[in-house]
Amino acid sequence: MNEENIDGTNGCSKVRTGIQNEAALLALMEKTGYNMVQENGQRKFGGPPPGWEGPPPPRGCEVFVGKIPRDMYEDELVPVFERAGKIYEFRLMMEFSGENRGYAFVMYTTKEEAQLAIRILNNYEIRPGKFIG
């Protein structure tokens, strides 16, 4: 995490938002024990979770999520997706501007959790009037 949110117009409001976002993400990492890495246009949270032993989850455990509001980040998204089960890895696609691209991939530890996520979170109202799919 760095200060990429600073622009040529002093960026005071953007810096404040970036610092608040960074603090929220750091708090999420401390609470869950997961790591976060940003590379190649995506930010990876987890993979594997703390204490995981063995191979990654099998095929069928990853769920695509679309229509995510572009100003939402892991600190708000991960708790929503944890309702369906234990997250192995959460990948949020990112713009160079620091906004998300509106979609993510959630890999659960089991196929059953991935299927539950699809059932309970498809068309879920994540913010007033904003539904993910």
Secondary structure as the mmCIF struct_conf table of DSSP 4:
data_model
#
loop_
_struct_conf.conf_type_id
_struct_conf.id
_struct_conf.beg_label_comp_id
_struct_conf.beg_label_asym_id
_struct_conf.beg_label_seq_id
_struct_conf.end_label_comp_id
_struct_conf.end_label_asym_id
_struct_conf.end_label_seq_id
TURN_TY1_P TURN_TY1_P1 GLU A 4 ASN A 5
TURN_TY1_P TURN_TY1_P2 GLY A 8 THR A 9
HELX_RH_AL_P HELX_RH_AL_P1 CYS A 12 THR A 32
STRN STRN1 MET A 36 GLU A 39
TURN_TY1_P TURN_TY1_P3 ASN A 40 GLY A 41
STRN STRN2 GLN A 42 GLY A 46
BEND BEND1 GLY A 47 PRO A 48
HELX_LH_PP_P HELX_LH_PP_P1 PRO A 49 PRO A 49
TURN_TY1_P TURN_TY1_P4 PRO A 50 GLY A 51
BEND BEND2 GLY A 54 PRO A 55
HELX_LH_PP_P HELX_LH_PP_P2 PRO A 56 PRO A 58
TURN_TY1_P TURN_TY1_P5 ARG A 59 GLY A 60
STRN STRN3 GLU A 62 GLY A 66
TURN_TY1_P TURN_TY1_P6 ARG A 70 ASP A 71
HELX_RH_AL_P HELX_RH_AL_P2 GLU A 74 PHE A 81
HELX_RH_3T_P HELX_RH_3T_P1 GLU A 82 ALA A 84
BEND BEND3 GLY A 85 GLY A 85
STRN STRN4 ILE A 87 MET A 94
TURN_TY1_P TURN_TY1_P7 PHE A 96 SER A 97
BEND BEND4 GLY A 98 GLY A 98
STRN STRN5 ASN A 100 TYR A 108
BEND BEND5 THR A 109 THR A 110
HELX_RH_AL_P HELX_RH_AL_P3 LYS A 111 LEU A 121
TURN_TY1_P TURN_TY1_P8 ASN A 122 ASN A 123
STRN STRN6 GLU A 125 ARG A 127
TURN_TY1_P TURN_TY1_P9 PRO A 128 GLY A 129
STRN STRN7 LYS A 130 PHE A 131
#
